[in-house]
Amino acid sequence: MELLEDVDTPHGNIKILESNKDGTITYYQGECFQSQIDKHGTSTCAYIHVMKNVMMSVKPKRVLLIGSAGGTLATLLHREGCQVTLLDINAYAFTLAKRYFQLPDGVQCLEYDGYAYLQTSNESFDAIAIDAFNDKGIIPLQLRKKAFFRLCREAVGKNGVVVMNVMTAHDLDLEADRIAEKMIEAGMPVVLYDWSGTQDRNTLVTAGQAVPLQIPMGNEPAWLKKELKGISCRTSVV
């Protein structure tokens, strides 16, 4: 691995590494893996592609993404023709995303906390994605509150979707289900896309009247089709 950048920011240390074997570029914040792309600038993370497909299921024109890192979801949605607003509290994340992860100039990048942005903005979006963690791998508290999900519901209206990435340690870890309950209390039906039985996995909590009840699929490459075989839909168990 070649170290491309090692920088201390107000929100933690960030390292960018490139594989000498396959050319993939990886973004770490603290000790936490955040993003990875292949040589074409496409995310190598299956959950990012599922998030994209969920959002594209409502044929969005305007999308809001909370949490940047390498900006890989923003890149995929921009390639689909979406108008993308990308928020992060760490403005240097945008610099790194453009320098190393091929984030397009057409993506609007704003240094903002997602909760504060929705509190002050009267903009509407067709889809919202939340993929935000601190350097300890923890979702900020304000992004786990019912009040935040009410703001999300108001911003997407009855025909939009909200999808949130939650890290799940194991099958007894109910953090994703607790977040799902907050979304339900905020007035949104919920479906979880989950790789049950897998440790340290991504669980996608998806909310809104238009949430697809099966995993939306596109023209996925072979590696992604293989990973998607282990994912299933479920409702909250809390």
KEVEXLUM-531461 format. One record per residue (C-alpha): z, x, y. Coordinates in steps of 0.02 Angstrom, whole numbers, plus 50000, padded with zeros to 5 digits. Example, Ala and Ser with C-alpha at 12.3 -4.5 7.8 and 13.67 -1.06 7.14 Angstrom:
! KEVEXLUM-531461
R       Z       X       Y
R   50390   50615   49775
R   50357   50684   49947
! end
This chain:
! KEVEXLUM-531461
R       Z       X       Y
R   50000   50000   50000
R   49961   50059   50176
R   50080   50013   50316
R   49974   49947   50460
R   50114   49897   50576
R   50304   49903   50581
R   50375   49821   50736
R   50544   49756   50792
R   50532   49594   50889
R   50666   49480   50967
R   50652   49375   50809
R   50662   49512   50678
R   50565   49656   50605
R   50384   49624   50553
R   50284   49733   50435
R   50098   49719   50398
R   50035   49802   50239
R   49863   49822   50163
R   49833   49842   49977
R   49732   49995   49929
R   49682   49904   49770
R   49605   49741   49831
R   49611   49747   50021
R   49732   49601   50039
R   49839   49605   50196
R   50019   49543   50190
R   50140   49491   50326
R   50328   49516   50302
R   50463   49458   50421
R   50624   49546   50377
R   50622   49549   50187
R   50530   49383   50175
R   50347   49363   50125
R   50257   49258   50256
R   50068   49268   50238
R   49928   49352   50142
R   49739   49352   50159
R   49593   49423   50060
R   49455   49527   50138
R   49368   49367   50198
R   49519   49313   50298
R   49562   49173   50177
R   49740   49138   50121
R   49784   49192   49944
R   49930   49069   49937
R   49897   48909   49840
R   50022   48806   49941
R   49926   48844   50103
R   49768   48770   50026
R   49864   48617   49968
R   49933   48593   50145
R   49757   48607   50213
R   49689   48480   50088
R   49830   48357   50125
R   49794   48368   50310
R   49605   48354   50286
R   49630   48196   50183
R   49653   48099   50346
R   49496   48177   50423
R   49593   48252   50569
R   49521   48302   50736
R   49680   48370   50814
R   49817   48457   50715
R   49983   48537   50762
R   50052   48682   50663
R   50233   48737   50684
R   50259   48916   50625
R   50125   49049   50633
R   50154   49215   50543
R   49976   49266   50496
R   49906   49098   50552
R   49815   49074   50386
R   49828   48884   50386
R   49766   48878   50565
R   49615   48982   50514
R   49571   48866   50370
R   49585   48710   50478
R   49485   48789   50620
R   49347   48827   50494
R   49347   48642   50449
R   49312   48598   50631
R   49487   48544   50682
R   49559   48571   50855
R   49714   48673   50812
R   49873   48697   50915
R   49983   48834   50839
R   50166   48854   50890
R   50286   48997   50860
R   50442   49058   50948
R   50382   49237   50924
R   50229   49265   51033
R   50195   49433   50949
R   50153   49338   50790
R   49993   49280   50875
R   49947   49459   50918
R   49969   49513   50737
R   49877   49359   50671
R   49725   49400   50778
R   49734   49588   50748
R   49751   49585   50558
R   49726   49407   50491
R   49565   49352   50576
R   49646   49210   50673
R   49503   49134   50777
R   49509   49139   50966
R   49477   48952   50965
R   49653   48916   50901
R   49771   48869   51043
R   49926   48979   51025
R   50087   48928   51115
R   50255   49015   51117
R   50364   48864   51083
R   50497   48794   50969
R   50422   48648   50874
R   50564   48528   50910
R   50566   48569   51096
R   50377   48551   51105
R   50377   48377   51030
R   50521   48326   51143
R   50423   48371   51300
R   50245   48333   51247
R   50164   48162   51243
R   50014   48224   51146
R   49959   48141   50986
R   49896   48226   50829
R   49814   48170   50668
R   49917   48289   50562
R   50067   48403   50583
R   50117   48549   50471
R   50285   48637   50475
R   50295   48809   50394
R   50432   48895   50492
R   50568   49013   50431
R   50680   49143   50511
R   50691   49322   50449
R   50817   49267   50317
R   50696   49141   50244
R   50790   48990   50314
R   50710   48841   50401
R   50786   48825   50577
R   50916   48687   50586
R   50827   48589   50722
R   50675   48571   50609
R   50778   48489   50473
R   50851   48346   50576
R   50804   48163   50570
R   50775   48167   50758
R   50640   48299   50734
R   50550   48196   50602
R   50556   48043   50715
R   50463   48146   50845
R   50337   48196   50711
R   50313   48015   50660
R   50282   47963   50841
R   50158   48105   50867
R   50049   48064   50715
R   50062   47874   50721
R   50033   47761   50572
R   49873   47845   50511
R   49928   48027   50514
R   50021   48142   50397
R   50162   48268   50412
R   50179   48407   50283
R   50321   48533   50274
R   50337   48689   50168
R   50510   48711   50090
R   50564   48857   49980
R   50644   48799   49817
R   50748   48923   49718
R   50751   48823   49555
R   50750   48644   49488
R   50932   48615   49540
R   50895   48664   49720
R   50882   48498   49814
R   50842   48562   49989
R   50667   48488   49985
R   50737   48320   49929
R   50867   48322   50069
R   50728   48352   50195
R   50627   48212   50113
R   50773   48093   50140
R   50778   48139   50325
R   50593   48098   50337
R   50622   47931   50250
R   50765   47892   50369
R   50645   47932   50512
R   50530   47794   50448
R   50400   47886   50346
R   50358   47863   50160
R   50367   48029   50067
R   50281   48116   49922
R   50329   48290   49863
R   50202   48411   49789
R   50300   48528   49678
R   50278   48663   49546
R   50428   48604   49445
R   50506   48728   49324
R   50456   48878   49431
R   50585   48984   49520
R   50570   49033   49704
R   50426   48914   49733
R   50348   48817   49876
R   50382   48630   49880
R   50278   48527   50002
R   50366   48376   50076
R   50230   48260   50138
R   50261   48106   50243
R   50168   47963   50326
R   50083   47799   50285
R   49923   47891   50240
R   49998   48020   50121
R   49884   48041   49970
R   49969   47992   49807
R   49878   48127   49710
R   49843   48307   49750
R   49688   48313   49861
R   49559   48437   49797
R   49414   48524   49880
R   49290   48653   49817
R   49424   48772   49756
R   49389   48944   49683
R   49439   48978   49502
R   49604   49066   49545
R   49660   48918   49649
R   49611   48788   49519
R   49717   48884   49394
R   49870   48882   49507
R   49848   48698   49550
R   49862   48650   49367
R   50050   48671   49378
R   50076   48559   49530
R   50128   48376   49521
R   50176   48233   49637
R   50350   48157   49639
R   50466   48057   49748
R   50635   48113   49812
R   50780   48120   49687
R   50923   48125   49814
! end
